[in-house]
């Protein structure tokens, strides 16, 4: 039986490398036909990925995608804002240079796959576009003002509607993509709010095991089957989004701020699996790069960050972000 190819793209720098490699390896397990284009945000990322020899990964240097418009946008955006700007630019770039690709999915680097992704493709069917909601808990429903949908899984088909949507999103993000709510815009994600009404063949993923994350896990029931696989709402967990997760330089981890965990403790089994995988990947990388510690934070720095997240008013945090990005 011929393996069906599935095309994906993602981006990360060396600070997200451990998470990115974890995502890639888990995807390869649960989507054997995966071919992934990785936009390497720095040279170290590309060098390490090549050394790891992941045969399903194609590395794209940042300079290959940066045109005059992107370089101009880069001048006044922070690191995260520029990564968000690139979210639609990457799949557009890949589709423009690979005519054989009919359907591509952009993935966030801090995901981990736990079971086959085929149910999502079965659900998408012939849709031109596929997106997923944040599915905020009732307590966090007001956060939807920043975007109903999460740019963690965004798919486009090479048809008139899919390409029109992707091109428009690309142009919008190059023009404006900042970490603030302004004139109905917020980063790269709030642009997606209009897609279900604007595009007739835009599908909103419904599988309960897709897109579980800190902002929605409190409303779900988790269990394990006889083989130890994670079940959510009686369905297999397909992927979890490890937002806020931090690796610490003392060998431990910081999972979440109390903003999320105070409502309900995080699903321990899911985080245990992720931590074990990250430890193994760090060991693999240190075989070739013994001193590698990119993305690993000091406990004191993370404690300070969590205090800011918990106690500093939102408008002050936004003002600080604007100053930092200038």
Secondary structure, DSSP 8 states (H G I E B T S, - for coil): -----EEEEEEE-GGGHHHHHHHHHHHHHH-TTEEEEEEESSHHHHHHHHHHT-TTEEEEEHHHH--HHHHHHHTT--HHHHHHHHHHHHHHHHHHH-TT--EEEEE-TTEEE-S-SHHHHHHHTT-SEEEEE----GGGGGGGGG-SEEEEEEEEESSHHHHHHHHHHHHHHHH---SSEETTEETTTGGGGGHHHH-TTEEE---TTSSEETTTGGGS-EEE-TTS-EEETTEE--EEE-TT-EEETTS-EE---HHHHTTS---HHHHHHHHHHHHHHHHHHHHHSTT--TTEE-HHHHHHHHHHHHHS-HHHHHHHHHHHH-
